[in-house]
């Protein structure tokens, strides 16, 4: 007999949908469960039937005390896939918010930014953890981060007032600045405010979100770069743990943090903040033409420098060679095609400037620590 599992997870945002995709993948591979999905809104009260649920297990984003009480009342095996930790006795599976923030800082540093900022919502644990890690990682690079917390206005102030404060903060940010938003919808709001404040994105303020929601990112103007959390991996791991517990396997409590999968780079961070004009011209040329099969000699021709001189100045300014940036730009584009299309590997290789798909595979495995096929399986939207 198949077991019944309740999924108390909303479907309204990309992270939660990723969790559900991971759980579904586990269920399809093992064919052990039937699923009960009430489709609640985030932080909504639990469905009435949950307290008397007679299934076999629960996977839930336990973000409120009312959901915690309802899950606890069932006395069923359960896994928490939230960072709120409202029910500390349960095992949990989450993406690693500190590594997400560290990846954001690295992204900006690789593009030459020496002014960094963070905007988040302190009412959420995951936002606070990203904030703390972002500031700490920037400090390691000798950079003092500027921070805005939208939750500072939670004492009865309205969004129009918060918006005015946020606008003033954006206007006062140094230029150029790399700004991480704690989540994509906030990042989109920041992009809109930057336009109103005459702070062009990405030239004046480069903005990076989190969750890689394809609709939110593509609808932004310019399109939003976003960190890709392994939400599907988290869903799969939660299902795997719950299955083991329901099967009576004795195991130590296993709390799981999964690192981010990478960054989906789009136009909102598609720039370089360097004072060296030759390096800036060369780097932007690479971003625009890397997938056209260009070589380093083509980049050198954009300047009056010798190849050796350009490579040295490039390395001094960005910490990498022109060749390394060409490869990284091509691989980032390949990642997007793998995530968002059904193109064959041969077609992707051609569109990314690789003569042979085998060479793309070799480089992808070297730099991403997995094959293109495995990456596509884990990231298909």
Buried (B, 14 or more C-beta within 10 A) or exposed (E): EEBBBBBBBBBEBBBBBBBBBBBBBBBEEEEBBEBBEBEBEBEBEBBEEBEEBEBBBBBBBBBBEBBBBBBBEBEBBBBBBBBBBBBEEBBBBBBBBBBBBBBBBEBBBBBBBBBBBBBBBBEBBBBBBBBBBBBBBBEEEEBEBBBBBBBEBEEEEEEEEBBEBBBEBBEEBEEBBBBBBBBBBBBBBBBBBBEEBEBBBBEBBBBBBBBBBBEBBEEBEBBBBBBBBBBBBBBBBBBBBBBBBBEEEEEEEBEBBBBBBBBBBBBBBBBBBBEBEBBBBBBBBBBEBBBEBBEBEBBBEBBEBEBEEBBEBBBEBBEBBBBBBBBBBBBBBBBBBBBBBEBEBEEBBBBBBBEEBEEBBEBBBEEBEBBBEBBBEBBBB
